Amino acid sequence: MKERFATLKRRKSKAQEPGSVQLRIIQACKETPEKVLESLNTSEEGLSTKRAASLLRRYGPNELAEHKINVWKIIFDQAKDPIMILLFVTGILSFFLQSVSGGIVICAILFLSLAIGTFNEWRSQRTADSLKKRISHSASCLRDGVFSEVKVESLVPGDIVRMYDGEVVPADVRLLKVEDFSCDESALTGESRPAKKSVAPDPNAVSVVDCKSCALMGTIVREGSATGVVVATGSQAELGSIACQLASNRAPTDFQIGIKKYSNFLMIVAFIGTLLILIINGLLGKGWISSALFAFSVAIGITPELLPVLVSTSLTAGSRMLAKKRVLVKQLMCIEDLGGVDVLVTDKTGTITNGHISFDSALGPLGADFKEAMVLSAACSDFEINNEGKVTGGNDLDIALGEAMVEEFGIEQSQKEQNIESFASFNHITQVEAAVAKDINSSHPGSWLFVKGAPEKVMDLCKSVPSGAEEYLTSLFKKGLYVIAVAEKKVEWGPGKDGKEREIEREDEKDLTLVGYLTFLDQPKPDVSQSIKSLRALGIEVKIATGDNALVAHTVCEKIGLSSGPALTNEDLDSMNDEEIWQAMASTAVFARVTPEQKQRVVSILRQHGRTVAFLGDGVNDALALHKADVGISVDTAVDVAKDAAGIILLDKDLNVMVDGVKTGRRIFTNTIKYVNMCTSSNFGGMFSTVGGSFILPFLPMTGAQVLLQNLIYDVAQMVIPGDRIDKDQESKPTHWDIKFIYRFMVLFGPISSIFDYTTFALMIFFFHAWTNHVPEFHSGWFIESFCSQTLIVFIIRTRRLPFWKSHPSRLLTWCTLGAIGLAIAIPYIPVCDGWFGLVPLPGIYFPWLLAEMCAYILLCELAKWLFYKKLWHPAVTVPIGQYPEPKAKKVAKLTKSQN
């Protein structure tokens, strides 16, 4: 589903009534912050809960008009499918030629296909809508004088909100305070670079693009943080958050590409076969119009009209099944692609570890206790402590630090407001954040610059590091501790040249003095080792991409039994080309201190070498990799930009849930391939028999109505395939589309059914004397035999094992298949079917022949299956990560030798 900002409709709401205080964003950006606050009848202290509730009743929830499912549009989309058009044309032609029975059958097929397709699409849209509602977005809002997390839908004009890196702007907001704040507005303006924001009014603004003092609903915070007042909400905002999430066009998934290739392939086969049947029967004097009707009927029988319905049914059922296991699927096709995953790249925190970060210690550069490092680090943190001692705002490390300060120094002392003169938020490239604070304590009179972040980066900014500090830091990493370094320097600080607040530049973050370290704990989950073993048993390699130090990640990997090898750091990745990284991946499972672009690069390299990659992450720095992966997976507690980039949302950040998802995807794919193989082999065999029968018979081998009736019963019987069981070996390997496999399967199994079709031709002609004077008997004999053969084959091809003995189909599939065969045999004995379809009762001696034929057919198919998998088909071997297929391996070795 695609939605565009240009098509957003403004709904009528109470916000449009006289006396409304909602402002247009253009108007707000031209005014000073004080004027905007006055216009909205609010202040920097925000609203009370009671006042906010009153405004919410007045303006309605902060959301766009709900997407309503249009059943008529779904029906129209289903009806314009080429197969549906072919059915309609054939039906009209049937009635025109007074073939009422054929027209009725076609109408039944058309109605059934439209009804099932419409129902499944309606149900999948309803499921997607309900799942989307479960993926919550929250905002940090000042209510009753305290910042707390509230649902985005509950925001009202006049609310004071804070926005952080990676969040989606929750409403149209006039900025009151910014700290190195910029937004990604590319979905609106097409400009790829983030737009820098400020507090100063924009008196010359003529469009939303000019609003530098406002943040627009639906745009993404790319850097820094800001505080602002909500100006307009819901459909009264200039744009919308939901549309922004859906505006980007995703490339088709591997499964979608495979479905399209297969459908195109079978349509070509159907076109060639239909053309041959039409020409042969027409030239042999069987009537061009009746031959055309028969050819169209055969074309309908050959085309996979049930495939979209089966896929839709399977995916919708799979999404409901996963939802019960607390997995929300935003994009249904991701379920099938999940079955093909053979590499999982995941972050460490919360997936491998518990995700509950607790403060451990504050240390000097050489390991002595140094509590003051907590106070200095708090200057470059973005959290607040309320009167109950609860810490809000900031990231997990900030919250852990704040809680430790409350415990160490008490609530009152920890709440002491620091005089911050300038602040630079965490930068994912430099991996540090900084602040200038004045008179922070007695030992730091005047203005001081404090920097905290990744220890290696902070040390690089220091003019000197005490001897032994790096060795002590290494010992902390080997314990698996998360470490932050803190550094400082005395500065002279004042307004910038333009008289405005001076911003911290990279040049300022130099010649620092190392103050000490803050250490944090995050232990591995107790069951993560078993989860990784389960993923390996499914043929999935696990790689960890983390912002942590390489030694920390390596220690964690040792604890969970994941052989990591030497880690690749961000410096390693920057110095290597793609081929060198691919080869290095053979011996490592850890990418440490990686940037967002490097995570994306790792995923891209794996995909370029034919691997199907799932990426699991929840941070701002994971968004690029989530979008690049075949399957992006995030969690409900992730930042907004990560949830929007992912196709699957986990309500529990647990690798065991991944295992369930992969198994579900593989079951759906395997059952889809069962239908594809059965449809391909039987349809090709039927077409081959029809072409041959057209040559040797003076009449049509079967009427169009009979072909369509057979197809209708067959399609209904196979609707239960999505619920069939699959074998353990089918579940243990990644699943991928392989058109060559389907082609070879068709070429082998199609002619087998034709052998028995021609045997039936001979039986009906020479034994039952069903020639020109007994055409209905011939049609009835082939109708029953061809239906039995194309239906029974499902038990053969659904497994590589011996059917019923070593692999049991589901009871529903067994009874539906046998019931369909029983119905096909009974139809000629129903009196009305003689007039409608030209099918007549057969003598009793026919059925022993039929039983013998079917036994021989099953045995021959079983032998062909053994021959196919043992001798004729050798599936492509997945080349281990870091290696190449044989031809390319020789080429790479030769090139390496010449370079040396």
Buried (B, 14 or more C-beta within 10 A) or exposed (E): EEBEBEEBEEBEBEBEEEEBBBBBBBBBBBBEBEEBBEBBEBBEEBBEEEBBEEBBEBBBBBBBBEBEBEEEEBBEEBBEBEBBEBBBEBBEBBBEBEBEBBBBBBBBBBEBBBEBBBBBBBBBBEBBEEBBEEBEBBBBBBBEEBBBEBBBBBBBBBBBBBBBBBBBBBBBBBBBEBBBBBBBBBBBBEEEEBBBBBBBBBEEBEEBBBBBBBBBBBBBBBBBBBBBBBBBBBBBBBBBBBBBBBBEEEEEBBBBEBBEEBBEBBBEBBEEBBEBBBBBBBEBEBBBEBBBBBBBBBBBBBBBBBBBBBBBBBBBBBBBBBBEBBBBBBBBBBBBBBBBBBBBBBBBBBBBBBBEBEBBBBBBBBBEEBBBBBBBBBBBBBBBBBEEBBBBBBBBBBBBBBBBBBEBBEBEEBBEEBEBBBBBBBBBEBBBBBBBBBEBBEEBEEBBBBBBBBBBBBBBBBEEBEEEBEEBBEEBBEEBBBBBBBBBBEBEBEEEEEEEBBEBEEEBBBEBBBBBBBBBBBEBBEEBBBBBBBBEEBBBBBBBBBBBBBBBBBBBBEBBEBEBBEBBBBEBBEEBEEBEBBBBBEEBBBBBBBBBBBBBBBBBBBBEBEBBBBBBBBBBBBBBBBBBBBBBBBBBBBBBBBBBBBBBBBBEBBBBBBBBBBBBBBBBBBBBBBBBBBBBBBBBBBBBBBBBBBEEBEBBBBBBBBBBBBBBBBBBBBBBBBBBBBBEEBBEBBBBBBEEBBBBBBEBBBBBBBBBBBBBBEBBBEEBEBBEEBBBBBBBBBBBBBBBBBBBBBBBBBBBBEBEEEBBBBEEBBEBBEEBBEBBBEBBEEEEBBEBBBBBBBEEEBEEBBEEBBEEBBEBBBEBBEEBEEEEBEEEEEBEBBBBEEEEEEEBEEEEEEEE
